Amino acid sequence: KIDLIVEAFSRMPNKKLVVIGGGPNLEKIRKIAGHNVTVMGYQSFAVLKEKMQKAKAFVFAADEDFGMIPIEAQSCGTPVIAYGRGGSLETVKEGVTGLFFYEQTVESVIDAVERFEKLETPFDPKIIRNHAETFSEERFKKEIKEFVELKYNEFNHLKILKIVKLLSIRRLISDLITLIDNIYPGTKIYNLDIVKNNHEGKSTYINCDVRSEINIDIPVTSEDVIFNFAAVHRTPGHPDQAYFETNIRGAENVCAFAEKLGIKKIVFTSSIAPYGAAEDLKTEETLPTPNTPYGISKLVAEKIHTIWQAKKSNERQLTIVR
């Protein structure tokens, strides 16, 4: 949706926009850019970082299930003006690290920029950077290590069956596999994905798409754990149907697979999106009010997993991670 942002700023000649990045739409972007819009094309990371650090704000109009770019902007202390849907609802704190607009229209972007400019209290770069740190690789490794150690002590024997479609955090999943391999040498890890990766021999790759019935022949036991990380890829522009196919159909197929093989433990990565966009604090007791296809599909996926666990609640264990 870069063209949307460029068109919006072209209608605000007193505002300056810098566009960095390549791609097939680059020439189209250059053609519609006003005199106040600088289209730099592909640049090195050093240039990108410098521009991000000096920017008054970063504008993000894509609908992604997670999206790393808004986090990278916030790590520079730069507030984000984001489309209030999908992963931005998790990575941007409205009024603290940025603000939202809720329609992918030129008018909505212009309104958001104008609201940003009129803010009486500026955003605090230190607070923004601290928020970005909550998504850091170091924190992920620390908390996953603590979680794995806890579950290892509970299960006594750990073998992990990793069900994945497409991950916006695939690099961190690789770190997780490396971490498990280091802590528990000899653990058998099966990586079911549509993108081949055996993590330098630490996992066994099996081509699998969770949107379809899972029919694979591998040795499993009731002590195995399924980590369901199924998600739509980080690239933007997905139709609503993509979220429902991956999150809902994926949950159905994963639970059916666990049912068929007698696997009793599932860890499912969900989101705070089922609780909708709002500034008030949410807890597990809050009534879910999802207002996006992403949030709705995640909520339904949670219920599918919950129903699977409830069928044999005294035997099965379900962990939902937000």
ZATIZA-519747 format. One line per 2 residues: number of its first residue (from 1); for each residue x, y, z of C-alpha. Coordinates in nm, 2 decimals. Example, Ala and Ser with C-alpha at 12.3 -4.5 7.8 and 13.67 -1.06 7.14 Angstrom:
<pts>
1 = 1.23,-0.45,0.78; 1.37,-0.11,0.71
</pts>
This chain:
<pts>
1 = 0.00,0.00,0.00; 0.29,0.24,-0.06
3 = 0.10,0.40,-0.34; -0.18,0.49,-0.10
5 = 0.07,0.67,0.13; 0.24,0.84,-0.16
7 = -0.09,0.97,-0.30; -0.19,1.09,0.04
9 = 0.13,1.29,0.09; 0.11,1.43,-0.26
11 = -0.21,1.59,-0.15; -0.03,1.74,0.15
13 = 0.24,1.96,-0.03; 0.36,2.10,0.31
15 = 0.45,1.75,0.43; 0.76,1.56,0.33
17 = 0.77,1.19,0.26; 1.07,0.97,0.19
19 = 1.01,0.63,0.03; 1.28,0.36,0.06
21 = 1.26,0.02,-0.11; 1.26,-0.15,-0.44
23 = 1.01,-0.38,-0.61; 0.80,-0.41,-0.93
25 = 0.58,-0.10,-0.84; 0.88,0.14,-0.80
27 = 0.83,0.32,-1.13; 0.45,0.35,-1.07
29 = 0.53,0.51,-0.73; 0.77,0.75,-0.89
31 = 0.51,0.86,-1.15; 0.24,0.94,-0.89
33 = 0.48,1.11,-0.64; 0.44,1.48,-0.58
35 = 0.73,1.72,-0.55; 0.73,1.67,-0.18
37 = 0.78,1.30,-0.21; 1.14,1.16,-0.24
39 = 1.15,0.80,-0.38; 1.50,0.67,-0.31
41 = 1.45,0.31,-0.42; 1.66,0.03,-0.27
43 = 1.91,0.15,-0.01; 2.16,-0.01,0.23
45 = 2.06,-0.09,0.58; 2.28,0.20,0.71
47 = 2.09,0.45,0.50; 1.75,0.30,0.60
49 = 1.85,0.31,0.97; 1.96,0.67,0.94
51 = 1.64,0.79,0.77; 1.43,0.60,1.02
53 = 1.61,0.75,1.32; 1.57,1.10,1.18
55 = 1.20,1.06,1.07; 0.92,1.24,1.25
57 = 0.71,0.93,1.20; 0.69,0.60,1.01
59 = 0.37,0.55,0.81; 0.26,0.19,0.76
61 = -0.06,0.11,0.56; -0.03,-0.27,0.51
63 = -0.25,-0.54,0.67; 0.00,-0.80,0.80
65 = -0.05,-1.08,1.05; 0.26,-0.95,1.23
67 = 0.51,-0.74,1.04; 0.86,-0.65,1.15
69 = 0.90,-0.31,0.99; 0.69,-0.11,1.25
71 = 0.89,-0.28,1.53; 1.22,-0.18,1.35
73 = 1.09,0.18,1.33; 1.00,0.18,1.70
75 = 1.34,0.04,1.78; 1.48,0.37,1.64
77 = 1.25,0.56,1.88; 1.03,0.66,1.58
79 = 0.65,0.67,1.63; 0.43,0.48,1.39
81 = 0.12,0.59,1.21; -0.03,0.25,1.12
83 = -0.33,0.09,0.96; -0.52,-0.04,1.26
85 = -0.56,-0.40,1.16; -0.37,-0.72,1.18
87 = -0.03,-0.73,1.35; -0.01,-0.35,1.40
89 = -0.27,-0.39,1.68; -0.01,-0.60,1.86
91 = 0.31,-0.41,1.78; 0.19,-0.05,1.81
93 = 0.04,0.10,2.13; -0.19,0.38,2.03
95 = -0.12,0.70,2.21; 0.21,0.56,2.34
97 = 0.42,0.45,2.04; 0.20,0.57,1.76
99 = -0.16,0.61,1.64; -0.40,0.42,1.40
101 = -0.61,0.49,1.10; -0.89,0.24,1.03
103 = -0.95,0.26,0.65; -0.70,0.20,0.37
105 = -0.80,0.52,0.19; -0.61,0.84,0.11
107 = -0.85,1.04,0.32; -0.79,0.82,0.62
109 = -0.41,0.85,0.59; -0.43,1.23,0.56
111 = -0.65,1.25,0.87; -0.41,1.04,1.07
113 = -0.11,1.25,0.97; -0.30,1.57,1.06
115 = -0.40,1.42,1.40; -0.04,1.33,1.46
117 = 0.08,1.68,1.38; -0.18,1.83,1.62
119 = -0.08,1.62,1.92; 0.00,1.84,2.22
121 = 0.23,1.59,2.39; 0.50,1.45,2.16
123 = 0.59,1.08,2.17; 0.88,0.98,2.39
125 = 1.15,0.81,2.19; 1.28,0.62,2.50
127 = 0.93,0.48,2.57; 0.90,0.38,2.21
129 = 1.24,0.20,2.20; 1.16,0.02,2.53
131 = 0.83,-0.10,2.38; 1.02,-0.23,2.07
133 = 1.25,-0.42,2.30; 0.96,-0.64,2.42
135 = 0.98,-0.80,2.07; 1.35,-0.85,2.09
137 = 1.53,-1.18,1.99; 1.69,-1.18,2.34
139 = 1.36,-1.17,2.52; 1.21,-1.44,2.29
141 = 1.51,-1.67,2.36; 1.49,-1.61,2.73
143 = 1.11,-1.67,2.76; 1.11,-1.97,2.52
145 = 1.40,-2.12,2.72; 1.21,-2.08,3.04
147 = 0.89,-2.22,2.89; 1.07,-2.52,2.74
149 = 1.24,-2.60,3.07; 0.91,-2.58,3.25
151 = 0.74,-2.81,3.01; 1.03,-3.04,3.01
153 = 1.01,-3.08,3.38; 0.63,-3.14,3.35
155 = 0.66,-3.39,3.06; 0.98,-3.56,3.17
157 = 1.03,-3.66,2.81; 1.02,-3.41,2.53
159 = 0.99,-3.46,2.16; 0.86,-3.17,1.96
161 = 0.65,-3.19,1.64; 0.65,-2.84,1.49
163 = 0.35,-2.77,1.26; 0.41,-2.46,1.06
165 = 0.26,-2.30,0.74; 0.43,-1.96,0.69
167 = 0.59,-1.76,0.97; 0.66,-1.39,1.00
169 = 0.90,-1.50,1.29; 1.07,-1.79,1.10
171 = 1.41,-1.67,1.21; 1.31,-1.69,1.57
173 = 1.17,-2.04,1.52; 1.51,-2.14,1.39
175 = 1.66,-1.99,1.71; 1.41,-2.20,1.91
177 = 1.51,-2.52,1.74; 1.88,-2.44,1.80
179 = 1.80,-2.37,2.16; 1.62,-2.70,2.21
181 = 1.89,-2.88,2.03; 2.15,-2.73,2.26
183 = 1.96,-2.79,2.59; 1.82,-3.13,2.50
185 = 2.06,-3.30,2.26; 1.90,-3.59,2.07
187 = 1.55,-3.44,2.08; 1.37,-3.54,1.76
189 = 1.22,-3.23,1.59; 1.00,-3.26,1.28
191 = 0.96,-2.94,1.08; 0.63,-2.95,0.88
193 = 0.63,-2.65,0.65; 0.58,-2.55,0.29
195 = 0.93,-2.40,0.28; 1.21,-2.65,0.30
197 = 1.44,-2.60,0.60; 1.61,-2.87,0.82
199 = 1.79,-2.60,1.03; 2.14,-2.73,0.96
201 = 2.04,-3.08,1.04; 1.87,-3.00,1.37
203 = 1.53,-3.09,1.24; 1.37,-3.33,0.99
205 = 1.19,-3.14,0.72; 0.86,-3.27,0.58
207 = 0.66,-3.08,0.32; 0.32,-3.00,0.47
209 = 0.05,-2.73,0.44; -0.18,-2.71,0.74
211 = -0.46,-2.58,0.52; -0.50,-2.94,0.40
213 = -0.55,-3.27,0.59; -0.22,-3.38,0.75
215 = -0.13,-3.73,0.64; 0.23,-3.81,0.73
217 = 0.40,-4.13,0.85; 0.64,-4.05,1.14
219 = 0.69,-4.22,1.47; 0.50,-4.03,1.74
221 = 0.39,-4.11,2.10; 0.14,-3.96,2.34
223 = 0.42,-3.77,2.50; 0.50,-3.57,2.19
225 = 0.42,-3.20,2.18; 0.27,-3.01,1.88
227 = 0.38,-2.65,1.85; 0.13,-2.49,1.62
229 = 0.29,-2.18,1.48; 0.08,-2.17,1.16
231 = 0.04,-1.81,1.03; 0.01,-1.61,0.71
233 = 0.34,-1.48,0.58; 0.46,-1.13,0.67
235 = 0.43,-0.99,0.32; 0.12,-0.76,0.30
237 = -0.19,-0.76,0.08; -0.36,-1.08,0.19
239 = -0.74,-1.12,0.12; -0.95,-1.19,0.43
241 = -0.99,-1.55,0.32; -0.62,-1.62,0.37
243 = -0.65,-1.56,0.75; -0.95,-1.79,0.78
245 = -0.79,-2.07,0.57; -0.47,-2.06,0.76
247 = -0.59,-2.00,1.12; -0.92,-2.19,1.12
249 = -0.86,-2.47,0.87; -0.51,-2.50,1.01
251 = -0.64,-2.54,1.36; -0.89,-2.80,1.25
253 = -0.63,-3.01,1.07; -0.37,-2.98,1.35
255 = -0.63,-3.09,1.61; -0.75,-3.37,1.39
257 = -0.39,-3.49,1.34; -0.34,-3.49,1.72
259 = -0.66,-3.68,1.77; -0.57,-3.94,1.51
261 = -0.22,-4.01,1.65; -0.32,-3.97,2.02
263 = -0.09,-3.67,2.09; -0.20,-3.51,2.41
265 = -0.02,-3.18,2.42; -0.05,-2.87,2.19
267 = 0.10,-2.53,2.22; -0.09,-2.28,2.00
269 = 0.04,-1.93,1.93; -0.26,-1.69,1.91
271 = -0.27,-1.31,1.94; -0.43,-1.02,2.14
273 = -0.63,-0.94,1.82; -0.93,-1.15,1.94
275 = -0.99,-0.87,2.20; -1.02,-0.60,1.93
277 = -0.85,-0.26,1.91; -0.88,-0.06,2.23
279 = -0.65,0.13,2.47; -0.78,-0.03,2.79
281 = -0.59,-0.32,2.95; -0.70,-0.67,2.84
283 = -0.70,-0.99,3.05; -0.80,-1.35,2.98
285 = -1.13,-1.26,3.14; -1.21,-0.98,2.90
287 = -1.49,-1.05,2.66; -1.34,-1.11,2.31
289 = -1.46,-0.86,2.05; -1.25,-0.91,1.74
291 = -1.30,-0.65,1.47; -1.07,-0.79,1.20
293 = -1.05,-1.11,1.00; -0.72,-1.18,1.16
295 = -0.87,-1.14,1.51; -1.18,-1.33,1.43
297 = -0.99,-1.62,1.27; -0.75,-1.64,1.57
299 = -1.04,-1.65,1.81; -1.22,-1.93,1.62
301 = -0.88,-2.12,1.61; -0.85,-2.09,1.99
303 = -1.20,-2.23,2.03; -1.12,-2.53,1.80
305 = -0.81,-2.61,2.01; -1.02,-2.56,2.33
307 = -1.28,-2.81,2.21; -1.01,-3.06,2.13
309 = -0.87,-3.03,2.48; -1.22,-3.05,2.65
311 = -1.30,-3.38,2.49; -1.04,-3.54,2.72
313 = -0.97,-3.27,2.97; -0.82,-3.50,3.22
315 = -0.56,-3.62,2.97; -0.50,-3.34,2.72
317 = -0.30,-3.02,2.78; -0.34,-2.70,2.57
319 = -0.13,-2.39,2.61; -0.23,-2.08,2.43
321 = 0.04,-1.82,2.39; -0.03,-1.45,2.31
</pts>
